[in-house]
């Protein structure tokens, strides 16, 4: 009798392991069948960014900076990457340098003015319907230097950002509030000098960044962006540099099924007195 019960128990366990995955597959197939098809739109963009750094104290541990962003985009089904506005923003920061490699940044409030991406016909109807957003940002940056044969082979930076966003602050019903997490890894390699912070150095630059949107007022907590950049940079006057390159980005809309693939040139211009901290310590 005990043997029969053991066999029945074993059989029921086996049937459970067989039935459960099949039922899960059926439910998953039904869920997939209810989803709208995924769409991807190919758009051209021009990204530009100006950054100014300076110190708040002689100890060179506290500093401030701000960045100004201006982005343009192509119209519907054309390659004119400056036809329509995309985003303009100004963002102030205060930051503290923990030693040589780590710093913390805080932006209490920043203004972003964004226009809808032009991927499909109903986007055209929203031209001029700009979204006004206020954003607070907490950021941690960690640097690493890989040297080979007395030369800085790779200058690497990890950056983590936590953003609190109030989108549509001018709307009659009030803003929509949510969070965003961002992680970026950047690599810079000197070509004609020993160090990224040497004057007149030419360097390669590339970075890869991920964005995740979540919060109580989101229709869908989702992976929002994947951004990749590759280019060349040049440092001059010790404290000024420019990066020029190519951007390739995937931007997921709030439904999780519509994707904007944005690609085009990006230009960075840095007024970077903060670099003097690195130059002085490296020479010592």
N, C-alpha and C positions, 0 to 999 in steps of 0.2 A: 504493500500500500504506500509506504514511504517512497519507494522507488518510482511509482506511478506519479505521485504528486511532484516529485523532483523533475520528472520528465515534462510534465505539464507546465511547471514553472519555467523551465528552460525554454520550452517552445514559445510560451507567451513573451518572454524577454526577446527572443529572436524575432518574433513577429512585430514587436514594438519597434525594434531597431530598423526593421525593413519598412514598416508603415509610416513612421514619423518622417523620415526624409522624403518619402513619396508625397505625403500630404503637404509638407513644407514646400516642395517643388510645385505642386498644384497651386497652392496659395500664391507663391511667388510669380508663377506664370500669369495668374489672374491679375495680380497687381501690376505686372509689366504691361499686360494687355490694356489696362486702363490708363496708362501714362501717355501723354502726348509725345509725338516723335521728337527726337533731339534735333535742334537746328544750330548751324554755325554760320556766322556772317563774317566775311573777310573785309576788314576796314583798314584804311591808311591813316597814320597819325604822325604828328610832329610834336615831340616833347621837348621842353626847355626848362631849365632850372638854374636859378642864381642863388648862391649861398655866401653869407658874410659871417665870419667868426672874429671874435676879439675877446680879450681878457677883462675880467672885472677887478682883479687884484694883482699886485706885484708878485705874489706867491705862485701865480699861474696855475691855480687849482680850480678856481671858479671862473667861468667864462659864459658869454652869451652869444647867441647867433640867431639869425632868421633866414628863412628861405622863401623865395618867390617862385611860384610855378605858373607856367603858361603852356597850355596844350591846345592844339588844333586837330581837326579831323576832316576826313573826306566826306563828301555828300553821299547820297544813296547811289550805289553802283557806279562810282567813278573813282579815280585815283588822285584827285586834287586834294592833297593832304592838309591844305590850309583853308579849305572852303568854309568850314563851319567851326565855331568855338567848341571846346570840349571842357576845359577847366582852367580857372585862375584862382590862385590862393596866395595868402601870406601867413606865415607861421613863425611866431617868436619862440625861442627856447632859452632856458637857463640850465647850466650843466655844471657838474662837479667831476674832476678828474681824480680817480683813486689810483695813484701811482702812474706808471707808464702805460698800462695795458687796458685798464677798465675805467669807464666813465658812465655816469647816469645823467639823463637829459629829461627835462620836463617842460612841456608846453601847456600853460594853463588854458589858453583859448586861442583858436585860429579860425579864420574865415575861409571857406571854400565856396566858390560859385561854379556849379557844374551844369552842363547841358546834356540832354539825352544822346546816347550813342546812336548813330545813323546806320542801322543794320537792315531794317525792314520798312515797308511803306508806311505803316502807322507811326513810325518814329518821326517821319518828316512833318507830321501834323504838330509835333511837340517842339519844333524849332523855335527858339526864343523863350520857351518855358523853363527858365533856369531854376535850379534848386540851390537855395542858400543853406549852407551847413556850418554849424559851429562844432569844433572838435578839440578835445583835450587828449594829450599824448604823454605817456610815460615810456621811456626808452632806455635800454641797457646795451652798451657797445663793448665788445671784447676784441682786442687786437692780438695778433700773433705774427711773429716774424720768423721765416725759415731762411737760414743763411747757408751758403755753400761756397767754399774757397774764398772766404772773406768778403763775399758779395751777398747782398740781400736778394735771395732767389725769388721768394714769394712774400708779399705783404698781404695778409689775410685778415678780414674783419667779419665777426658775427654780430648781427644786430637783431634785437628783439624789441618789438613795439606792441604796446597795449593801448588801443584807442577807444575813447568814449565819444560817440557821434550823436549829434542832434541834427537830423536832416529835415529840411523844410521848416526852418525857424520862422519864416514869413507866412506860413500857411494859416488860414483862419482857425483850423482845428488844432493848431499847435504842432510841434515837431514830432518826428518818429525817432525814438532813441534806441540805440543798439551798441554792441561792442564789436571790435575787430582785433584779431591777433595777427601779427606779421612777423615773419622770420626771413632774414636776408643773409646770405653768405657772399662776400665780395673778395675777389682776387686781383691784385695789382702786381705786375712784374716789370721791374726796370729793364730797359733795353740798352741804353748807352751810359749808365751810371752804376755806382755801387749801391745806391740807396734810393728809395722812393722819394725821400725828402731832400735829395740833392737838387741844386738849382740847374735848370736847363735839361733835366732828365726827361726822356721820352719813355713811356711805359704802356703796357697793355692793361686793359681793365675789363673784367666781366663779373657780373653778379647774377644771382638767382634768388627770387623771393616768392614766398607763398603767403596768401591771405585767407583767413577763416573768419566768417561773419557769424555772430550769434547774439542772442539777447531776447528779452521778453516781447519786444514789438516786431520781431522778424516773422514773416510768414514761413520761412524755411531756414533753419540753421544750416549753413552750407560752406563748402570750399568755394571761395569767391574769386581768387585770382592766382595765376601763375605768371610771373614776370621774369624775363631773361634779357640781359643786355651784354653786348660785347663791343669793345671799341678801343681807341687809342687816346692817350692823354699826354699833355705837355705841361711841365712846371716852369714858371719864369718869375723873376724878381724874388725868389725864395718862397714868397707867400701867396702867389697867384697861380692858378692852373686851370686848364680847360680839358674836358673829356668830350669826345665826339664818337658816336657809334650807332649801332642798330639795335632797336628794341623789338622784341617779339613777346606778345602777351595774350593770355586767355583770360577773359572776364566772364564769369557766370552770372547771369541775371537771377532775380529772386525766385523764379520758378524752378531753377535747377536744371532746366532742359534747354534753355536758350543761351548760346555762347557767342560772345564777340571775340574774334581773333583780330587783335590790333597789331600792326607792324609798321615800322618806319624809323626815321632818324631821331636821335636824342642828343641834346647838347647840354652839358653842365658847365657852369662857370663859377669858380670858387675864389673868393677873397679870404685867405686862410691864414690869419696871424697865429692861429693855433698850431700850425706846423713848426713855428719857431721853438716850441717846447721840445719837439722831437729832435730838431737839428742840433740844438744846444746840448742835449743829453748824449746824443750819439757822438758828438765831437769830443766831449769829455771822456 
